[in-house]
Amino acid sequence: MKRLIINFLVIFIIHMYIPNQVNAENKLDFYMNDFYTKSNEASLILKEIENDLKLGIKKKICSRQIKAAKLGILANESLIKAFQIAGTEPPNSSINASQKRWKSLLNDCKNLD
């Protein structure tokens, strides 16, 4: 009887632990997913703005550009955190260039308001 109980507990513990570990997202994955999600969303917003401008539509351009710039800046911050967690050196020149571009987009519209 004791052996049956021990076997049951071992099986129960294994079933409780393994599914949670497999489905769990580690911090590196979280920040990388956050980076990709935000940078893709920011790029999509900028493409929509570009298409609207080509069609002569100037409705809410600055507010959408500000949103895209903020998302881009947050995406870069997530990328930097991911590199720190991975223990590798981030490509600072690329990240700084991207950060300058996003801040430029942000400041250009803020100066127009």
KERO-666530 format. One record per residue: x, y, z of N, C-alpha, C in turn; residue in three letters. Coordinates in pm, 1 decimal. Layout:
<pts>
+----------+----------+----------+----------+----------+----------+----------+----------+----------+------+
!    neast !   nnorth !      nup !   caeast !  canorth !     caup !    ceast !   cnorth !      cup ! resn !
+----------+----------+----------+----------+----------+----------+----------+----------+----------+------+
!        X !        Y !        Z !        X !        Y !        Z !        X !        Y !        Z !  ALA !
...
+----------+----------+----------+----------+----------+----------+----------+----------+----------+------+
</pts>
This chain:
<pts>
+----------+----------+----------+----------+----------+----------+----------+----------+----------+------+
!    neast !   nnorth !      nup !   caeast !  canorth !     caup !    ceast !   cnorth !      cup ! resn !
+----------+----------+----------+----------+----------+----------+----------+----------+----------+------+
!     82.1 !   -119.3 !      0.0 !      0.0 !      0.0 !      0.0 !     86.7 !    125.9 !      0.0 !  MET !
!    196.0 !    123.8 !     81.0 !    284.2 !    240.3 !     84.3 !    346.5 !    264.3 !    -52.8 !  LYS !
!    381.5 !    155.8 !   -118.9 !    443.7 !    168.1 !   -251.6 !    346.2 !    230.3 !   -350.7 !  ARG !
!    221.3 !    193.0 !   -343.2 !    118.5 !    249.1 !   -430.6 !    102.8 !    399.2 !   -407.8 !  LEU !
!    101.4 !    438.8 !   -283.6 !     89.4 !    581.1 !   -249.6 !    211.6 !    658.5 !   -297.5 !  ILE !
!    329.2 !    603.7 !   -278.2 !    452.3 !    670.1 !   -322.5 !    453.1 !    683.2 !   -474.5 !  ILE !
!    416.5 !    575.1 !   -544.1 !    409.7 !    580.9 !   -690.8 !    309.8 !    686.1 !   -737.2 !  ASN !
!    195.2 !    690.4 !   -672.9 !     94.2 !    789.6 !   -708.0 !    147.6 !    931.6 !   -687.2 !  PHE !
!    213.1 !    957.8 !   -575.7 !    268.3 !   1090.4 !   -548.2 !    376.0 !   1128.7 !   -649.5 !  LEU !
!    461.1 !   1034.8 !   -684.9 !    566.0 !   1062.9 !   -783.2 !    503.8 !   1098.0 !   -917.9 !  VAL !
!    408.9 !   1018.8 !   -961.0 !    341.3 !   1045.3 !  -1089.6 !    266.9 !   1178.9 !  -1083.3 !  ILE !
!    199.9 !   1204.7 !   -974.5 !    125.7 !   1330.2 !   -959.1 !    219.2 !   1450.5 !   -965.5 !  PHE !
!    330.0 !   1444.9 !   -895.8 !    426.2 !   1555.4 !   -893.7 !    486.5 !   1576.7 !  -1032.1 !  ILE !
!    520.5 !   1468.2 !  -1099.7 !    576.7 !   1480.8 !  -1234.8 !    475.3 !   1545.5 !  -1328.9 !  ILE !
!    351.1 !   1505.1 !  -1322.2 !    248.4 !   1561.1 !  -1410.0 !    217.3 !   1707.4 !  -1377.6 !  HIS !
!    232.9 !   1745.0 !  -1255.3 !    207.6 !   1884.3 !  -1217.4 !    323.9 !   1975.2 !  -1257.7 !  MET !
!    443.4 !   1924.0 !  -1251.0 !    561.1 !   2006.8 !  -1275.7 !    593.9 !   2019.2 !  -1423.9 !  TYR !
!    594.0 !   1912.2 !  -1497.2 !    638.7 !   1914.6 !  -1637.4 !    549.7 !   2001.2 !  -1726.2 !  ILE !
!    418.6 !   1991.6 !  -1723.6 !    338.5 !   2077.4 !  -1811.6 !    358.8 !   2226.5 !  -1782.9 !  PRO !
!    373.9 !   2262.1 !  -1657.8 !    395.4 !   2402.8 !  -1624.2 !    530.1 !   2451.4 !  -1675.3 !  ASN !
!    629.5 !   2367.4 !  -1669.5 !    762.0 !   2408.0 !  -1713.5 !    764.8 !   2423.2 !  -1865.5 !  GLN !
!    700.9 !   2336.8 !  -1938.9 !    701.6 !   2341.4 !  -2084.1 !    625.0 !   2462.3 !  -2134.7 !  VAL !
!    511.7 !   2492.5 !  -2073.9 !    428.6 !   2602.7 !  -2120.1 !    475.1 !   2738.7 !  -2071.3 !  ASN !
!    559.0 !   2740.6 !  -1972.7 !    603.2 !   2867.0 !  -1915.9 !    699.9 !   2936.4 !  -2012.0 !  ALA !
!    691.7 !   3068.7 !  -2012.7 !    779.1 !   3148.4 !  -2097.4 !    887.9 !   3208.7 !  -2008.9 !  GLU !
!   1013.3 !   3189.0 !  -2047.3 !   1119.1 !   3245.7 !  -1965.0 !   1134.7 !   3394.4 !  -1996.0 !  ASN !
!   1213.5 !   3463.6 !  -1917.0 !   1226.0 !   3608.7 !  -1930.3 !   1283.5 !   3648.2 !  -2065.4 !  LYS !
!   1381.6 !   3573.0 !  -2114.3 !   1440.9 !   3604.7 !  -2244.1 !   1336.1 !   3597.0 !  -2354.4 !  LEU !
!   1257.2 !   3489.8 !  -2355.0 !   1150.9 !   3476.3 !  -2455.1 !   1048.0 !   3588.3 !  -2442.3 !  ASP !
!   1015.2 !   3623.3 !  -2318.8 !    918.3 !   3730.7 !  -2296.4 !    965.8 !   3861.6 !  -2359.7 !  PHE !
!   1091.1 !   3899.9 !  -2332.7 !   1141.1 !   4026.4 !  -2385.5 !   1160.1 !   4021.7 !  -2536.9 !  TYR !
!   1201.0 !   3907.0 !  -2590.0 !   1215.0 !   3896.3 !  -2735.9 !   1078.2 !   3904.1 !  -2804.1 !  MET !
!    979.5 !   3835.7 !  -2747.8 !    843.9 !   3843.8 !  -2803.6 !    789.3 !   3985.6 !  -2793.4 !  ASN !
!    816.7 !   4050.9 !  -2682.2 !    773.0 !   4189.1 !  -2663.9 !    838.8 !   4280.1 !  -2767.8 !  ASP !
!    967.6 !   4259.3 !  -2790.7 !   1038.9 !   4337.7 !  -2892.2 !    976.3 !   4318.5 !  -3029.7 !  PHE !
!    957.9 !   4193.8 !  -3070.7 !    903.0 !   4167.1 !  -3203.5 !    760.9 !   4219.8 !  -3218.3 !  TYR !
!    680.0 !   4201.6 !  -3116.2 !    541.3 !   4247.2 !  -3122.5 !    534.2 !   4399.1 !  -3137.0 !  THR !
!    607.1 !   4469.7 !  -3052.4 !    601.5 !   4616.1 !  -3055.0 !    666.1 !   4674.3 !  -3179.5 !  LYS !
!    778.2 !   4618.0 !  -3222.3 !    842.9 !   4672.6 !  -3341.5 !    758.8 !   4644.9 !  -3466.2 !  SER !
!    695.0 !   4528.6 !  -3473.8 !    607.2 !   4499.4 !  -3587.0 !    485.1 !   4590.6 !  -3588.7 !  ASN !
!    429.2 !   4615.5 !  -3471.9 !    312.9 !   4704.4 !  -3463.9 !    351.2 !   4846.9 !  -3503.0 !  GLU !
!    467.2 !   4892.7 !  -3456.8 !    513.6 !   5026.8 !  -3492.0 !    538.1 !   5038.1 !  -3642.3 !  ALA !
!    598.8 !   4937.4 !  -3700.9 !    623.4 !   4938.3 !  -3845.4 !    492.9 !   4938.0 !  -3923.8 !  SER !
!    396.9 !   4862.5 !  -3877.2 !    266.5 !   4858.3 !  -3943.3 !    198.7 !   4994.6 !  -3939.4 !  LEU !
!    205.3 !   5060.8 !  -3826.1 !    146.4 !   5194.8 !  -3814.4 !    213.7 !   5290.4 !  -3911.9 !  ILE !
!    347.1 !   5284.0 !  -3920.9 !    418.5 !   5373.1 !  -4013.0 !    383.3 !   5343.4 !  -4158.3 !  LEU !
!    363.5 !   5217.5 !  -4193.4 !    322.3 !   5182.5 !  -4329.8 !    183.5 !   5236.1 !  -4360.3 !  LYS !
!     93.8 !   5226.2 !  -4262.6 !    -40.7 !   5281.1 !  -4280.2 !    -35.3 !   5432.1 !  -4300.1 !  GLU !
!     48.1 !   5498.9 !  -4222.2 !     63.8 !   5644.0 !  -4236.8 !    116.6 !   5676.8 !  -4376.4 !  ILE !
!    216.1 !   5602.5 !  -4421.3 !    273.7 !   5625.3 !  -4553.8 !    168.1 !   5608.4 !  -4663.2 !  GLU !
!     87.9 !   5502.9 !  -4651.7 !    -18.4 !   5480.3 !  -4750.0 !   -122.1 !   5592.0 !  -4746.8 !  ASN !
!   -158.4 !   5636.8 !  -4627.7 !   -254.5 !   5746.6 !  -4615.1 !   -200.4 !   5874.6 !  -4677.3 !  ASP !
!    -73.3 !   5902.7 !  -4653.8 !    -13.9 !   6023.6 !  -4710.7 !     -9.5 !   6016.3 !  -4863.1 !  LEU !
!     16.2 !   5898.4 !  -4917.5 !     15.4 !   5881.5 !  -5063.7 !   -122.3 !   5906.7 !  -5121.4 !  LYS !
!   -225.6 !   5873.7 !  -5043.9 !   -363.4 !   5896.3 !  -5087.8 !   -412.5 !   6036.8 !  -5053.6 !  LEU !
!   -330.0 !   6115.4 !  -4987.2 !   -366.9 !   6251.9 !  -4950.2 !   -446.7 !   6262.4 !  -4822.3 !  GLY !
!   -452.7 !   6157.2 !  -4746.7 !   -526.4 !   6156.1 !  -4619.9 !   -431.1 !   6199.4 !  -4508.7 !  ILE !
!   -467.6 !   6305.9 !  -4438.5 !   -380.1 !   6357.2 !  -4332.4 !   -445.7 !   6349.0 !  -4194.9 !  LYS !
!   -542.2 !   6258.5 !  -4181.8 !   -618.3 !   6247.1 !  -4057.8 !   -537.5 !   6171.9 !  -3951.8 !  LYS !
!   -518.0 !   6233.7 !  -3838.6 !   -452.2 !   6174.2 !  -3720.2 !   -312.6 !   6120.2 !  -3750.7 !  LYS !
!   -240.8 !   6184.1 !  -3839.5 !   -106.2 !   6138.7 !  -3875.4 !    -13.6 !   6149.2 !  -3754.2 !  ILE !
!    -12.3 !   6265.0 !  -3689.8 !     81.4 !   6285.6 !  -3578.2 !     50.3 !   6195.8 !  -3459.3 !  CYS !
!    -74.5 !   6179.2 !  -3427.5 !   -107.1 !   6094.5 !  -3311.6 !    -65.1 !   5950.0 !  -3337.6 !  SER !
!    -82.8 !   5902.6 !  -3460.4 !    -40.1 !   5765.8 !  -3492.4 !    112.0 !   5756.4 !  -3498.3 !  ARG !
!    177.1 !   5862.0 !  -3547.4 !    323.2 !   5861.9 !  -3553.1 !    382.8 !   5860.9 !  -3412.7 !  GLN !
!    323.1 !   5935.5 !  -3322.3 !    368.3 !   5936.9 !  -3182.6 !    351.2 !   5798.2 !  -3120.3 !  ILE !
!    236.8 !   5734.1 !  -3148.5 !    213.3 !   5598.9 !  -3095.8 !    318.1 !   5501.9 !  -3149.6 !  LYS !
!    347.1 !   5510.0 !  -3278.6 !    448.0 !   5421.5 !  -3338.6 !    585.4 !   5445.9 !  -3277.4 !  ALA !
!    620.3 !   5572.4 !  -3257.5 !    751.2 !   5605.7 !  -3200.4 !    764.0 !   5553.8 !  -3057.7 !  ALA !
!    659.5 !   5569.0 !  -2978.5 !    663.1 !   5517.8 !  -2840.9 !    676.1 !   5365.9 !  -2838.9 !  LYS !
!    604.7 !   5298.3 !  -2929.7 !    616.7 !   5153.0 !  -2937.6 !    757.6 !   5112.4 !  -2979.8 !  LEU !
!    815.9 !   5185.9 !  -3073.6 !    951.8 !   5156.4 !  -3117.9 !   1053.7 !   5172.5 !  -3006.7 !  GLY !
!   1038.2 !   5277.0 !  -2928.7 !   1129.6 !   5300.5 !  -2816.2 !   1115.4 !   5189.1 !  -2711.7 !  ILE !
!    991.4 !   5151.2 !  -2681.6 !    968.9 !   5042.0 !  -2586.3 !   1023.1 !   4908.9 !  -2640.3 !  LEU !
!   1010.8 !   4888.5 !  -2770.6 !   1064.2 !   4765.9 !  -2831.7 !   1215.4 !   4760.2 !  -2814.6 !  ALA !
!   1282.9 !   4872.4 !  -2836.3 !   1428.4 !   4875.7 !  -2818.8 !   1468.1 !   4847.0 !  -2674.6 !  ASN !
!   1391.0 !   4898.3 !  -2579.8 !   1420.2 !   4871.6 !  -2439.2 !   1406.4 !   4722.2 !  -2408.1 !  GLU !
!   1304.8 !   4658.2 !  -2465.8 !   1287.9 !   4514.0 !  -2445.8 !   1403.5 !   4436.9 !  -2507.7 !  SER !
!   1450.6 !   4481.6 !  -2623.5 !   1563.1 !   4414.8 !  -2688.7 !   1689.3 !   4425.5 !  -2603.0 !  LEU !
!   1712.8 !   4541.7 !  -2547.2 !   1829.6 !   4561.0 !  -2460.0 !   1820.4 !   4469.0 !  -2338.4 !  ILE !
!   1701.4 !   4459.7 !  -2277.8 !   1682.8 !   4371.0 !  -2161.9 !   1705.8 !   4225.6 !  -2201.4 !  LYS !
!   1662.6 !   4187.3 !  -2319.6 !   1683.0 !   4049.5 !  -2365.7 !   1831.6 !   4019.1 !  -2379.8 !  ALA !
!   1908.1 !   4113.2 !  -2434.8 !   2052.4 !   4092.7 !  -2446.4 !   2117.2 !   4082.7 !  -2308.4 !  PHE !
!   2071.6 !   4164.2 !  -2213.9 !   2126.6 !   4158.7 !  -2078.8 !   2098.1 !   4023.8 !  -2013.8 !  GLN !
!   1977.3 !   3973.1 !  -2031.1 !   1941.1 !   3843.9 !  -1973.0 !   2023.5 !   3731.8 !  -2037.2 !  ILE !
!   2044.9 !   3742.8 !  -2166.9 !   2122.6 !   3640.7 !  -2237.8 !   2271.1 !   3648.7 !  -2203.7 !  ALA !
!   2312.7 !   3762.3 !  -2147.0 !   2452.5 !   3778.9 !  -2109.9 !   2542.1 !   3808.9 !  -2228.6 !  GLY !
!   2484.4 !   3863.9 !  -2333.4 !   2562.9 !   3899.5 !  -2451.5 !   2562.0 !   4050.5 !  -2471.2 !  THR !
!   2657.5 !   4095.8 !  -2547.6 !   2670.9 !   4239.4 !  -2574.3 !   2574.3 !   4279.2 !  -2686.2 !  GLU !
!   2485.5 !   4375.3 !  -2659.6 !   2392.1 !   4417.3 !  -2764.6 !   2464.0 !   4498.1 !  -2873.4 !  PRO !
!   2408.6 !   4498.3 !  -2993.6 !   2467.2 !   4579.8 !  -3101.4 !   2432.5 !   4727.3 !  -3077.9 !  PRO !
!   2511.5 !   4791.7 !  -2993.9 !   2479.7 !   4927.0 !  -2949.0 !   2463.8 !   5025.9 !  -3063.0 !  ASN !
!   2546.5 !   5016.4 !  -3165.5 !   2535.9 !   5114.0 !  -3274.9 !   2401.2 !   5101.5 !  -3345.9 !  SER !
!   2355.1 !   4980.2 !  -3368.7 !   2225.5 !   4960.0 !  -3434.1 !   2110.6 !   5005.1 !  -3345.1 !  SER !
!   2118.4 !   4969.9 !  -3218.5 !   2011.2 !   5008.1 !  -3126.0 !   2007.9 !   5159.7 !  -3108.9 !  ILE !
!   2125.0 !   5223.8 !  -3097.8 !   2129.2 !   5369.7 !  -3084.2 !   2074.1 !   5438.1 !  -3208.0 !  ASN !
!   2106.5 !   5385.8 !  -3326.7 !   2054.5 !   5444.3 !  -3450.5 !   1902.2 !   5431.2 !  -3456.1 !  ALA !
!   1852.9 !   5315.4 !  -3415.5 !   1708.4 !   5294.2 !  -3412.4 !   1641.6 !   5386.3 !  -3311.2 !  SER !
!   1703.8 !   5400.3 !  -3196.4 !   1649.0 !   5486.4 !  -3091.0 !   1642.9 !   5632.0 !  -3138.5 !  GLN !
!   1747.0 !   5677.3 !  -3207.8 !   1748.6 !   5814.4 !  -3260.7 !   1636.4 !   5834.4 !  -3362.1 !  LYS !
!   1615.9 !   5733.7 !  -3447.4 !   1510.2 !   5743.8 !  -3548.7 !   1373.2 !   5754.6 !  -3482.3 !  ARG !
!   1348.5 !   5669.3 !  -3380.9 !   1218.7 !   5673.2 !  -3313.9 !   1199.1 !   5805.1 !  -3239.4 !  TRP !
!   1303.4 !   5852.0 !  -3172.5 !   1292.3 !   5979.1 !  -3099.7 !   1272.0 !   6095.8 !  -3195.1 !  LYS !
!   1334.2 !   6089.6 !  -3311.6 !   1316.1 !   6192.6 !  -3411.8 !   1170.8 !   6196.7 !  -3459.0 !  SER !
!   1112.5 !   6078.7 !  -3484.7 !    972.4 !   6073.0 !  -3524.1 !    882.0 !   6126.4 !  -3414.1 !  LEU !
!    916.2 !   6094.1 !  -3291.9 !    836.9 !   6139.8 !  -3178.1 !    845.1 !   6291.0 !  -3163.7 !  LEU !
!    966.1 !   6344.6 !  -3169.9 !    984.0 !   6488.5 !  -3150.5 !    931.5 !   6571.2 !  -3267.2 !  ASN !
!    938.8 !   6518.1 !  -3388.3 !    887.1 !   6590.7 !  -3504.6 !    738.9 !   6619.8 !  -3488.9 !  ASP !
!    663.5 !   6524.1 !  -3443.5 !    519.9 !   6546.0 !  -3427.0 !    487.8 !   6626.0 !  -3302.5 !  CYS !
!    565.0 !   6609.1 !  -3197.5 !    538.2 !   6686.9 !  -3077.1 !    560.8 !   6836.2 !  -3103.3 !  LYS !
!    656.0 !   6868.0 !  -3188.8 !    684.3 !   7008.0 !  -3220.7 !    574.2 !   7069.0 !  -3307.6 !  ASN !
!    498.3 !   6985.5 !  -3379.4 !    390.8 !   7035.6 !  -3464.7 !    263.2 !   7062.1 !  -3386.1 !  LEU !
!    247.6 !   6994.2 !  -3273.3 !    122.7 !   7009.8 !  -3194.2 !    112.6 !   7141.9 !  -3127.0 !  ASP !
+----------+----------+----------+----------+----------+----------+----------+----------+----------+------+
</pts>
